Amino acid sequence: MGQDDFEQIKPTSVDLNITRSEPIEDAQHSGGTFKNGAMAIIATVVLATAAWFLLPTIFAPSADNASSSSGQPAQASATPNIGSQVSSNQGTTAARQDQPTGISPFEQAQRERERGAAKDALDSLLEIQFRLQERRVEQWAPDAYASALEQAKQGDEHYRANQFIDARDRYTDAASAMQRIEDNIPALLTRALEAGASAIKTLDSAAAVEAFNTALLIAPDNADAIAGLERANTLDLTSEAFRRGQQFENTGDEEAALAAYKEALALDGAFEPAKARINALEQARRDRNFNTEMSTAYRELSSGNPAGAIKHFNLALKLKPSSTDAKDGRAQAEFQLAQQQIDVHMKRASSAAAEERWREASDHYAKALKVDAGFAPALAGKRDSDTRSALDLALSQLADPSTPLLGDKAIQAAEKLVRSASAIPSPGPRLSTQLTAATAAIKQAQTPVPVMLRSDGLTDVTVFRVRHMGSFESEQLALKPGDYIAVGQRVGYRDVRVEFSIRAGEQSQPVEVSCTRRI
């Protein structure tokens, strides 16, 4: 802090002489030495008290330095200087010049306190003013800002007249007025944006440009204002393309009208009139196409072509997904198609069953049930077809020479199967043939076949499940078709085991059973 930042301290004249009515000699005789010492002490106290109240005034920083220390600019160049003639030194000097002779230290300190309050109010005012000037307040709130400046000027006049309380009040009023301007910025911005949007709706490009420019003065980074100004700058071209679209639409040229409206929308993607007309024209086109598809679908349905009807009902639903008429029509067509499909499969199943092609009949009944899982005739037909198909397969295997009946259990099962099949009323040609063949196979399986067994006359032979034959050189047995085991035993020789099979209708080969390997 420099020497010039403070007002120089000047000596104050204090008259310490005391005028009395009695002679000095009398005073001295009354204890003059003591009284003179007391008076010196009183004078010292008075000087100290004066210094206590006067030093803050003398050393108070100037108004300019106070502004610098608070970090705020003294004044913006484009605005009348609020408080420009109000400084600490001038105020203090004026106060001393206008101060009545004999003002007390308390009164002087009170006045300096009032002056400090006025200056604090001024600092607050300048801070708000700086923020508003950064936003160029003069261009978007000129009247309110001018009114606030007038109150600030009145504060300056009071300050220069050392009327610090009035100066403080005027500065405070001015700060409040500017604060109201700042607080009202969101509302002002909203009004400017709404004015711009309204001007675009009325195709008034000049008003729209002005409104959005005002919004950008208030909020330079506002995205809506930036986008609005872009729209306003192309509004004339956009509106011209839109008017051409209206002219084409009035003459019935929908394609040209759509092209013009889309041109307007390309210039301004948010231009609602163009959007509305495009939507209206496209909706009209969808309505026409929907009606055409519905008419075609019902013609197909009436002509007995439900599949074709379903195709056109689906096209209609693509145009109007929520159409109840299209949904009902498709349901009707689907029902008709299902009935047709069931009829086809049932006829094919019946034909296959009549020709005893039971597996094929079962497949067609199954296809009918895929269309309608609860269709009773198809359920019964599939059940019967599956039973007959299983019986057909079993009888075919029974009559197949490659799978002969071997053993009593197999023969008993075959006989039971033939009895069940014979109980079927009105058997078809295939079943009758199968029954004949199965009966013959059972009979043949029960007819013994002659078998020649040969040995060395020394081996003891046993045929399992037939009989013990003892020693022999040749023996003939009558055995039913089947698989057999013959065992030979001889003392001093290894046992021998011979397996052989007998098949119906086949000539059996001799079976040799002899123990030839010594132990």
C-alpha positions as a Python dict, from the first residue, in 0.01 Angstrom:
ca = {
    (1, 'M'): (0, 0, 0),
    (2, 'G'): (152, 334, -111),
    (3, 'Q'): (193, 656, 73),
    (4, 'D'): (-79, 826, -135),
    (5, 'D'): (-342, 573, -29),
    (6, 'F'): (-391, 752, 300),
    (7, 'E'): (-458, 1110, 390),
    (8, 'Q'): (-162, 1274, 570),
    (9, 'I'): (-191, 1308, 945),
    (10, 'K'): (-189, 1678, 1045),
    (11, 'P'): (-126, 1810, 1396),
    (12, 'T'): (-426, 1934, 1582),
    (13, 'S'): (-407, 2252, 1787),
    (14, 'V'): (-513, 2197, 2145),
    (15, 'D'): (-519, 2495, 2391),
    (16, 'L'): (-403, 2369, 2722),
    (17, 'N'): (-411, 2723, 2895),
    (18, 'I'): (-662, 2751, 3175),
    (19, 'T'): (-814, 3089, 3255),
    (20, 'R'): (-890, 3139, 3624),
    (21, 'S'): (-1021, 3436, 3832),
    (22, 'E'): (-783, 3395, 4118),
    (23, 'P'): (-419, 3504, 4102),
    (24, 'I'): (-155, 3253, 4025),
    (25, 'E'): (-1, 3306, 4354),
    (26, 'D'): (-323, 3200, 4524),
    (27, 'A'): (-330, 2894, 4308),
    (28, 'Q'): (20, 2808, 4400),
    (29, 'H'): (-60, 2856, 4763),
    (30, 'S'): (-357, 2619, 4719),
    (31, 'G'): (-142, 2335, 4593),
    (32, 'G'): (-51, 2467, 4245),
    (33, 'T'): (209, 2202, 4175),
    (34, 'F'): (-46, 1920, 4217),
    (35, 'K'): (-312, 2095, 4004),
    (36, 'N'): (-72, 2165, 3718),
    (37, 'G'): (17, 1791, 3707),
    (38, 'A'): (-352, 1689, 3702),
    (39, 'M'): (-429, 1922, 3414),
    (40, 'A'): (-144, 1767, 3211),
    (41, 'I'): (-290, 1421, 3263),
    (42, 'I'): (-638, 1538, 3155),
    (43, 'A'): (-494, 1695, 2838),
    (44, 'T'): (-319, 1368, 2753),
    (45, 'V'): (-647, 1171, 2791),
    (46, 'V'): (-831, 1417, 2564),
    (47, 'L'): (-565, 1383, 2295),
    (48, 'A'): (-575, 1004, 2315),
    (49, 'T'): (-955, 998, 2284),
    (50, 'A'): (-943, 1228, 1979),
    (51, 'A'): (-680, 1009, 1817),
    (52, 'W'): (-897, 699, 1881),
    (53, 'F'): (-1190, 844, 1680),
    (54, 'L'): (-989, 1037, 1420),
    (55, 'L'): (-728, 779, 1314),
    (56, 'P'): (-978, 544, 1130),
    (57, 'T'): (-1095, 843, 930),
    (58, 'I'): (-745, 959, 849),
    (59, 'F'): (-624, 614, 748),
    (60, 'A'): (-945, 503, 565),
    (61, 'P'): (-863, 388, 205),
    (62, 'S'): (-999, 586, -86),
    (63, 'A'): (-1309, 474, -278),
    (64, 'D'): (-1100, 382, -580),
    (65, 'N'): (-867, 163, -373),
    (66, 'A'): (-1163, -2, -200),
    (67, 'S'): (-1309, -100, -534),
    (68, 'S'): (-977, -243, -644),
    (69, 'S'): (-939, -448, -329),
    (70, 'S'): (-1289, -599, -366),
    (71, 'G'): (-1201, -739, -710),
    (72, 'Q'): (-1474, -539, -897),
    (73, 'P'): (-1414, -291, -1182),
    (74, 'A'): (-1476, 70, -1091),
    (75, 'Q'): (-1715, 122, -1383),
    (76, 'A'): (-1795, -7, -1732),
    (77, 'S'): (-1712, 237, -2010),
    (78, 'A'): (-2049, 218, -2184),
    (79, 'T'): (-2253, 311, -1875),
    (80, 'P'): (-2277, 638, -1682),
    (81, 'N'): (-2026, 618, -1395),
    (82, 'I'): (-2208, 525, -1079),
    (83, 'G'): (-2024, 672, -780),
    (84, 'S'): (-1746, 809, -1004),
    (85, 'Q'): (-1711, 1128, -800),
    (86, 'V'): (-1741, 951, -468),
    (87, 'S'): (-1403, 883, -312),
    (88, 'S'): (-1282, 839, 39),
    (89, 'N'): (-1045, 1134, 33),
    (90, 'Q'): (-1297, 1374, -121),
    (91, 'G'): (-1568, 1260, 118),
    (92, 'T'): (-1342, 1297, 416),
    (93, 'T'): (-1220, 1639, 303),
    (94, 'A'): (-1572, 1758, 235),
    (95, 'A'): (-1679, 1626, 571),
    (96, 'R'): (-1403, 1822, 740),
    (97, 'Q'): (-1486, 2135, 542),
    (98, 'D'): (-1861, 2113, 611),
    (99, 'Q'): (-1818, 1986, 964),
    (100, 'P'): (-1937, 2240, 1215),
    (101, 'T'): (-1677, 2377, 1444),
    (102, 'G'): (-1659, 2175, 1760),
    (103, 'I'): (-1805, 1837, 1623),
    (104, 'S'): (-1748, 1563, 1874),
    (105, 'P'): (-1535, 1252, 1809),
    (106, 'F'): (-1844, 1034, 1854),
    (107, 'E'): (-2036, 1226, 1587),
    (108, 'Q'): (-1735, 1204, 1354),
    (109, 'A'): (-1711, 824, 1405),
    (110, 'Q'): (-2088, 786, 1349),
    (111, 'R'): (-2064, 978, 1024),
    (112, 'E'): (-1774, 760, 904),
    (113, 'R'): (-1979, 451, 982),
    (114, 'E'): (-2267, 585, 771),
    (115, 'R'): (-2024, 667, 493),
    (116, 'G'): (-1888, 305, 507),
    (117, 'A'): (-2242, 164, 483),
    (118, 'A'): (-2310, 379, 176),
    (119, 'K'): (-1989, 260, 15),
    (120, 'D'): (-2077, -108, 87),
    (121, 'A'): (-2414, -55, -81),
    (122, 'L'): (-2232, 101, -378),
    (123, 'D'): (-1998, -199, -405),
    (124, 'S'): (-2294, -439, -414),
    (125, 'L'): (-2459, -224, -681),
    (126, 'L'): (-2146, -223, -898),
    (127, 'E'): (-2116, -601, -873),
    (128, 'I'): (-2469, -659, -1006),
    (129, 'Q'): (-2424, -387, -1269),
    (130, 'F'): (-2110, -562, -1397),
    (131, 'R'): (-2295, -892, -1445),
    (132, 'L'): (-2581, -722, -1629),
    (133, 'Q'): (-2350, -528, -1858),
    (134, 'E'): (-2180, -851, -1954),
    (135, 'R'): (-2520, -961, -2085),
    (136, 'R'): (-2572, -625, -2265),
    (137, 'V'): (-2870, -542, -2053),
    (138, 'E'): (-2920, -210, -2229),
    (139, 'Q'): (-3050, -396, -2535),
    (140, 'W'): (-3310, -618, -2373),
    (141, 'A'): (-3420, -430, -2058),
    (142, 'P'): (-3345, -64, -2141),
    (143, 'D'): (-3624, 98, -1939),
    (144, 'A'): (-3573, -99, -1619),
    (145, 'Y'): (-3197, -56, -1642),
    (146, 'A'): (-3225, 321, -1702),
    (147, 'S'): (-3454, 353, -1399),
    (148, 'A'): (-3198, 170, -1183),
    (149, 'L'): (-2922, 400, -1310),
    (150, 'E'): (-3129, 705, -1219),
    (151, 'Q'): (-3157, 579, -860),
    (152, 'A'): (-2780, 523, -856),
    (153, 'K'): (-2721, 883, -973),
    (154, 'Q'): (-2939, 1008, -691),
    (155, 'G'): (-2720, 807, -454),
    (156, 'D'): (-2412, 983, -598),
    (157, 'E'): (-2571, 1323, -534),
    (158, 'H'): (-2646, 1236, -174),
    (159, 'Y'): (-2297, 1098, -128),
    (160, 'R'): (-2133, 1415, -257),
    (161, 'A'): (-2352, 1611, -14),
    (162, 'N'): (-2232, 1389, 271),
    (163, 'Q'): (-2587, 1255, 311),
    (164, 'F'): (-2461, 903, 351),
    (165, 'I'): (-2780, 739, 481),
    (166, 'D'): (-2978, 868, 184),
    (167, 'A'): (-2692, 766, -48),
    (168, 'R'): (-2694, 416, 100),
    (169, 'D'): (-3072, 388, 52),
    (170, 'R'): (-3056, 502, -310),
    (171, 'Y'): (-2768, 264, -388),
    (172, 'T'): (-2961, -17, -221),
    (173, 'D'): (-3274, 68, -423),
    (174, 'A'): (-3068, 71, -745),
    (175, 'A'): (-2910, -266, -656),
    (176, 'S'): (-3251, -412, -581),
    (177, 'A'): (-3384, -286, -914),
    (178, 'M'): (-3090, -440, -1100),
    (179, 'Q'): (-3129, -761, -901),
    (180, 'R'): (-3492, -776, -1011),
    (181, 'I'): (-3374, -742, -1370),
    (182, 'E'): (-3128, -1028, -1318),
    (183, 'D'): (-3388, -1245, -1141),
    (184, 'N'): (-3629, -1184, -1428),
    (185, 'I'): (-3382, -1315, -1687),
    (186, 'P'): (-3542, -1665, -1709),
    (187, 'A'): (-3886, -1512, -1765),
    (188, 'L'): (-3749, -1266, -2022),
    (189, 'L'): (-3570, -1551, -2199),
    (190, 'T'): (-3889, -1757, -2205),
    (191, 'R'): (-4087, -1466, -2347),
    (192, 'A'): (-3826, -1407, -2616),
    (193, 'L'): (-3826, -1775, -2714),
    (194, 'E'): (-4206, -1784, -2719),
    (195, 'A'): (-4216, -1470, -2930),
    (196, 'G'): (-3973, -1628, -3177),
    (197, 'A'): (-4173, -1948, -3198),
    (198, 'S'): (-4495, -1752, -3247),
    (199, 'A'): (-4334, -1548, -3526),
    (200, 'I'): (-4226, -1867, -3702),
    (201, 'K'): (-4583, -1998, -3685),
    (202, 'T'): (-4708, -1679, -3850),
    (203, 'L'): (-4420, -1696, -4104),
    (204, 'D'): (-4285, -1357, -3987),
    (205, 'S'): (-3913, -1409, -4039),
    (206, 'A'): (-3807, -1057, -3932),
    (207, 'A'): (-3990, -1080, -3599),
    (208, 'A'): (-3853, -1429, -3543),
    (209, 'V'): (-3494, -1318, -3608),
    (210, 'E'): (-3535, -1024, -3372),
    (211, 'A'): (-3686, -1237, -3094),
    (212, 'F'): (-3423, -1509, -3110),
    (213, 'N'): (-3142, -1252, -3127),
    (214, 'T'): (-3283, -1098, -2811),
    (215, 'A'): (-3286, -1442, -2650),
    (216, 'L'): (-2922, -1490, -2746),
    (217, 'L'): (-2833, -1154, -2590),
    (218, 'I'): (-2987, -1277, -2266),
    (219, 'A'): (-2842, -1630, -2287),
    (220, 'P'): (-2575, -1662, -2559),
    (221, 'D'): (-2541, -2040, -2518),
    (222, 'N'): (-2912, -2124, -2511),
    (223, 'A'): (-2968, -2419, -2747),
    (224, 'D'): (-3332, -2328, -2821),
    (225, 'A'): (-3236, -1974, -2916),
    (226, 'I'): (-2956, -2096, -3143),
    (227, 'A'): (-3183, -2347, -3316),
    (228, 'G'): (-3464, -2091, -3339),
    (229, 'L'): (-3239, -1836, -3507),
    (230, 'E'): (-3131, -2098, -3761),
    (231, 'R'): (-3496, -2169, -3837),
    (232, 'A'): (-3577, -1799, -3859),
    (233, 'N'): (-3295, -1743, -4111),
    (234, 'T'): (-3442, -2008, -4346),
    (235, 'L'): (-3806, -1924, -4278),
    (236, 'D'): (-3863, -1735, -4604),
    (237, 'L'): (-3739, -2028, -4815),
    (238, 'T'): (-3932, -2273, -4599),
    (239, 'S'): (-4257, -2081, -4626),
    (240, 'E'): (-4215, -2041, -5004),
    (241, 'A'): (-4177, -2421, -5047),
    (242, 'F'): (-4478, -2477, -4820),
    (243, 'R'): (-4694, -2241, -5028),
    (244, 'R'): (-4598, -2428, -5343),
    (245, 'G'): (-4705, -2750, -5176),
    (246, 'Q'): (-5044, -2598, -5095),
    (247, 'Q'): (-5088, -2490, -5457),
    (248, 'F'): (-5008, -2841, -5586),
    (249, 'E'): (-5244, -2994, -5333),
    (250, 'N'): (-5525, -2762, -5440),
    (251, 'T'): (-5482, -2876, -5801),
    (252, 'G'): (-5491, -3245, -5700),
    (253, 'D'): (-5123, -3318, -5767),
    (254, 'E'): (-5047, -3506, -5446),
    (255, 'E'): (-4703, -3626, -5552),
    (256, 'A'): (-4582, -3273, -5631),
    (257, 'A'): (-4740, -3144, -5311),
    (258, 'L'): (-4559, -3409, -5106),
    (259, 'A'): (-4231, -3321, -5275),
    (260, 'A'): (-4274, -2951, -5193),
    (261, 'Y'): (-4372, -3018, -4834),
    (262, 'K'): (-4070, -3245, -4791),
    (263, 'E'): (-3851, -2970, -4938),
    (264, 'A'): (-3984, -2733, -4671),
    (265, 'L'): (-3917, -2994, -4405),
    (266, 'A'): (-3562, -3043, -4531),
    (267, 'L'): (-3501, -2669, -4479),
    (268, 'D'): (-3657, -2677, -4133),
    (269, 'G'): (-3700, -3016, -3973),
    (270, 'A'): (-3926, -2869, -3704),
    (271, 'F'): (-4166, -2690, -3942),
    (272, 'E'): (-4499, -2823, -3814),
    (273, 'P'): (-4725, -2709, -4103),
    (274, 'A'): (-4522, -2917, -4349),
    (275, 'K'): (-4524, -3214, -4113),
    (276, 'A'): (-4901, -3189, -4073),
    (277, 'R'): (-4968, -3180, -4449),
    (278, 'I'): (-4729, -3466, -4520),
    (279, 'N'): (-4899, -3676, -4252),
    (280, 'A'): (-5243, -3587, -4388),
    (281, 'L'): (-5154, -3679, -4748),
    (282, 'E'): (-4985, -4003, -4645),
    (283, 'Q'): (-5279, -4092, -4423),
    (284, 'A'): (-5518, -4036, -4713),
    (285, 'R'): (-5305, -4263, -4928),
    (286, 'R'): (-5302, -4531, -4657),
    (287, 'D'): (-5680, -4509, -4628),
    (288, 'R'): (-5724, -4565, -5002),
    (289, 'N'): (-5484, -4859, -5006),
    (290, 'F'): (-5650, -5007, -4697),
    (291, 'N'): (-5993, -4997, -4856),
    (292, 'T'): (-5855, -5159, -5171),
    (293, 'E'): (-5695, -5445, -4977),
    (294, 'M'): (-6010, -5505, -4773),
    (295, 'S'): (-6227, -5521, -5085),
    (296, 'T'): (-5990, -5769, -5251),
    (297, 'A'): (-5976, -5983, -4937),
    (298, 'Y'): (-6354, -6018, -4916),
    (299, 'R'): (-6377, -6108, -5286),
    (300, 'E'): (-6123, -6386, -5232),
    (301, 'L'): (-6315, -6508, -4930),
    (302, 'S'): (-6643, -6516, -5121),
    (303, 'S'): (-6484, -6714, -5405),
    (304, 'G'): (-6364, -6985, -5167),
    (305, 'N'): (-6000, -6881, -5160),
    (306, 'P'): (-5937, -6818, -4789),
    (307, 'A'): (-5558, -6830, -4831),
    (308, 'G'): (-5573, -6539, -5078),
    (309, 'A'): (-5813, -6354, -4847),
    (310, 'I'): (-5571, -6391, -4554),
    (311, 'K'): (-5291, -6243, -4765),
    (312, 'H'): (-5491, -5927, -4841),
    (313, 'F'): (-5624, -5893, -4487),
    (314, 'N'): (-5262, -5899, -4367),
    (315, 'L'): (-5171, -5624, -4614),
    (316, 'A'): (-5461, -5419, -4484),
    (317, 'L'): (-5341, -5468, -4125),
    (318, 'K'): (-4995, -5342, -4218),
    (319, 'L'): (-5159, -5017, -4321),
    (320, 'K'): (-5388, -5005, -4015),
    (321, 'P'): (-5260, -5242, -3745),
    (322, 'S'): (-5547, -5166, -3508),
    (323, 'S'): (-5830, -5218, -3759),
    (324, 'T'): (-6101, -5437, -3604),
    (325, 'D'): (-6261, -5504, -3943),
    (326, 'A'): (-5937, -5637, -4086),
    (327, 'K'): (-5874, -5856, -3781),
    (328, 'D'): (-6228, -6000, -3792),
    (329, 'G'): (-6203, -6065, -4165),
    (330, 'R'): (-5871, -6244, -4126),
    (331, 'A'): (-6015, -6459, -3846),
    (332, 'Q'): (-6304, -6556, -4069),
    (333, 'A'): (-6069, -6643, -4353),
    (334, 'E'): (-5845, -6845, -4120),
    (335, 'F'): (-6144, -7045, -3997),
    (336, 'Q'): (-6254, -7118, -4352),
    (337, 'L'): (-5902, -7220, -4447),
    (338, 'A'): (-5880, -7449, -4143),
    (339, 'Q'): (-6205, -7620, -4238),
    (340, 'Q'): (-6075, -7674, -4589),
    (341, 'Q'): (-5748, -7818, -4462),
    (342, 'I'): (-5926, -8050, -4217),
    (343, 'D'): (-6158, -8173, -4490),
    (344, 'V'): (-5862, -8249, -4717),
    (345, 'H'): (-5674, -8446, -4450),
    (346, 'M'): (-5982, -8634, -4333),
    (347, 'K'): (-6063, -8742, -4689),
    (348, 'R'): (-5707, -8860, -4744),
    (349, 'A'): (-5709, -9043, -4414),
    (350, 'S'): (-6037, -9217, -4494),
    (351, 'S'): (-5907, -9322, -4834),
    (352, 'A'): (-5588, -9465, -4684),
    (353, 'A'): (-5785, -9651, -4414),
    (354, 'A'): (-6019, -9802, -4675),
    (355, 'E'): (-5713, -9942, -4851),
    (356, 'E'): (-5567, -10061, -4517),
    (357, 'R'): (-5273, -9820, -4538),
    (358, 'W'): (-5293, -9756, -4168),
    (359, 'R'): (-4968, -9565, -4117),
    (360, 'E'): (-5058, -9322, -4394),
    (361, 'A'): (-5410, -9283, -4252),
    (362, 'S'): (-5267, -9205, -3909),
    (363, 'D'): (-5040, -8935, -4057),
    (364, 'H'): (-5335, -8757, -4224),
    (365, 'Y'): (-5540, -8770, -3905),
    (366, 'A'): (-5242, -8613, -3724),
    (367, 'K'): (-5228, -8329, -3979),
    (368, 'A'): (-5598, -8264, -3928),
    (369, 'L'): (-5539, -8244, -3554),
    (370, 'K'): (-5264, -7985, -3605),
    (371, 'V'): (-5529, -7760, -3754),
    (372, 'D'): (-5781, -7837, -3478),
    (373, 'A'): (-5643, -8033, -3186),
    (374, 'G'): (-5990, -8107, -3051),
    (375, 'F'): (-6154, -8235, -3370),
    (376, 'A'): (-6324, -8554, -3246),
    (377, 'P'): (-6343, -8750, -3575),
    (378, 'A'): (-5970, -8700, -3628),
    (379, 'L'): (-5896, -8812, -3271),
    (380, 'A'): (-6098, -9133, -3312),
    (381, 'G'): (-5958, -9200, -3658),
    (382, 'K'): (-5599, -9162, -3543),
    (383, 'R'): (-5656, -9392, -3246),
    (384, 'D'): (-5804, -9667, -3466),
    (385, 'S'): (-5540, -9617, -3734),
    (386, 'D'): (-5258, -9651, -3482),
    (387, 'T'): (-5410, -9976, -3348),
    (388, 'R'): (-5455, -10125, -3695),
    (389, 'S'): (-5109, -10010, -3797),
    (390, 'A'): (-4953, -10193, -3501),
    (391, 'L'): (-5160, -10507, -3580),
    (392, 'D'): (-5061, -10491, -3945),
    (393, 'L'): (-4694, -10476, -3852),
    (394, 'A'): (-4721, -10770, -3609),
    (395, 'L'): (-4905, -10993, -3860),
    (396, 'S'): (-4654, -10905, -4129),
    (397, 'Q'): (-4366, -11009, -3904),
    (398, 'L'): (-4550, -11331, -3809),
    (399, 'A'): (-4586, -11433, -4171),
    (400, 'D'): (-4229, -11333, -4260),
    (401, 'P'): (-4012, -11648, -4312),
    (402, 'S'): (-3706, -11457, -4199),
    (403, 'T'): (-3858, -11425, -3847),
    (404, 'P'): (-3983, -11779, -3769),
    (405, 'L'): (-4176, -11872, -3459),
    (406, 'L'): (-3945, -12053, -3225),
    (407, 'G'): (-4061, -12192, -2895),
    (408, 'D'): (-4390, -12244, -2724),
    (409, 'K'): (-4415, -11888, -2584),
    (410, 'A'): (-4377, -11736, -2929),
    (411, 'I'): (-4639, -11970, -3069),
    (412, 'Q'): (-4882, -11885, -2790),
    (413, 'A'): (-4837, -11511, -2847),
    (414, 'A'): (-4893, -11559, -3219),
    (415, 'E'): (-5209, -11756, -3159),
    (416, 'K'): (-5344, -11481, -2932),
    (417, 'L'): (-5265, -11217, -3194),
    (418, 'V'): (-5447, -11413, -3464),
    (419, 'R'): (-5753, -11456, -3242),
    (420, 'S'): (-5770, -11078, -3179),
    (421, 'A'): (-5730, -10994, -3547),
    (422, 'S'): (-5993, -11248, -3645),
    (423, 'A'): (-6244, -11070, -3421),
    (424, 'I'): (-6227, -10749, -3631),
    (425, 'P'): (-6554, -10711, -3824),
    (426, 'S'): (-6541, -10680, -4199),
    (427, 'P'): (-6169, -10737, -4238),
    (428, 'G'): (-6021, -10605, -4556),
    (429, 'P'): (-5836, -10803, -4816),
    (430, 'R'): (-5499, -10724, -4661),
    (431, 'L'): (-5600, -10835, -4310),
    (432, 'S'): (-5759, -11153, -4443),
    (433, 'T'): (-5442, -11239, -4630),
    (434, 'Q'): (-5233, -11166, -4323),
    (435, 'L'): (-5452, -11385, -4104),
    (436, 'T'): (-5419, -11676, -4347),
    (437, 'A'): (-5044, -11638, -4362),
    (438, 'A'): (-5016, -11605, -3984),
    (439, 'T'): (-5227, -11917, -3925),
    (440, 'A'): (-5011, -12110, -4168),
    (441, 'A'): (-4695, -11987, -3995),
    (442, 'I'): (-4830, -12100, -3657),
    (443, 'K'): (-4925, -12441, -3794),
    (444, 'Q'): (-4591, -12482, -3959),
    (445, 'A'): (-4414, -12380, -3637),
    (446, 'Q'): (-4598, -12664, -3458),
    (447, 'T'): (-4518, -12935, -3721),
    (448, 'P'): (-4217, -13160, -3624),
    (449, 'V'): (-3930, -13194, -3866),
    (450, 'P'): (-3725, -13525, -3890),
    (451, 'V'): (-3366, -13490, -3774),
    (452, 'M'): (-3086, -13751, -3806),
    (453, 'L'): (-2837, -13777, -3513),
    (454, 'R'): (-2511, -13970, -3554),
    (455, 'S'): (-2255, -14089, -3293),
    (456, 'D'): (-1971, -14342, -3242),
    (457, 'G'): (-2168, -14589, -3030),
    (458, 'L'): (-1942, -14504, -2733),
    (459, 'T'): (-2059, -14151, -2650),
    (460, 'D'): (-2353, -14097, -2417),
    (461, 'V'): (-2580, -13839, -2590),
    (462, 'T'): (-2846, -13611, -2440),
    (463, 'V'): (-3061, -13358, -2632),
    (464, 'F'): (-3160, -13082, -2391),
    (465, 'R'): (-3534, -13033, -2342),
    (466, 'V'): (-3599, -13343, -2555),
    (467, 'R'): (-3456, -13663, -2397),
    (468, 'H'): (-3150, -13867, -2294),
    (469, 'M'): (-3062, -14086, -2592),
    (470, 'G'): (-2764, -14286, -2457),
    (471, 'S'): (-2504, -14444, -2689),
    (472, 'F'): (-2585, -14504, -3052),
    (473, 'E'): (-2447, -14481, -3397),
    (474, 'S'): (-2755, -14317, -3558),
    (475, 'E'): (-3096, -14211, -3436),
    (476, 'Q'): (-3377, -14014, -3596),
    (477, 'L'): (-3585, -13760, -3402),
    (478, 'A'): (-3895, -13555, -3493),
    (479, 'L'): (-3835, -13203, -3358),
    (480, 'K'): (-4046, -12888, -3385),
    (481, 'P'): (-3874, -12592, -3549),
    (482, 'G'): (-3642, -12429, -3296),
    (483, 'D'): (-3290, -12414, -3159),
    (484, 'Y'): (-3148, -12717, -2976),
    (485, 'I'): (-2835, -12834, -2786),
    (486, 'A'): (-2696, -13190, -2782),
    (487, 'V'): (-2427, -13294, -2527),
    (488, 'G'): (-2200, -13603, -2552),
    (489, 'Q'): (-2004, -13759, -2264),
    (490, 'R'): (-1744, -14045, -2257),
    (491, 'V'): (-1511, -14165, -1984),
    (492, 'G'): (-1155, -14050, -2046),
    (493, 'Y'): (-1265, -13799, -2311),
    (494, 'R'): (-1360, -13436, -2311),
    (495, 'D'): (-1734, -13361, -2324),
    (496, 'V'): (-1871, -13231, -2652),
    (497, 'R'): (-2149, -12969, -2702),
    (498, 'V'): (-2332, -12934, -3033),
    (499, 'E'): (-2587, -12658, -3112),
    (500, 'F'): (-2824, -12702, -3407),
    (501, 'S'): (-3142, -12537, -3544),
    (502, 'I'): (-3454, -12677, -3702),
    (503, 'R'): (-3655, -12458, -3942),
    (504, 'A'): (-4001, -12526, -4074),
    (505, 'G'): (-4006, -12620, -4438),
    (506, 'E'): (-3632, -12679, -4450),
    (507, 'Q'): (-3440, -13007, -4489),
    (508, 'S'): (-3230, -13056, -4176),
    (509, 'Q'): (-2868, -13177, -4194),
    (510, 'P'): (-2746, -13479, -3986),
    (511, 'V'): (-2613, -13384, -3640),
    (512, 'E'): (-2282, -13549, -3531),
    (513, 'V'): (-2229, -13597, -3155),
    (514, 'S'): (-1908, -13790, -3060),
    (515, 'C'): (-1638, -13743, -2794),
    (516, 'T'): (-1301, -13776, -2972),
    (517, 'R'): (-1055, -13578, -2757),
    (518, 'R'): (-888, -13768, -2474),
    (519, 'I'): (-838, -13610, -2139),
}
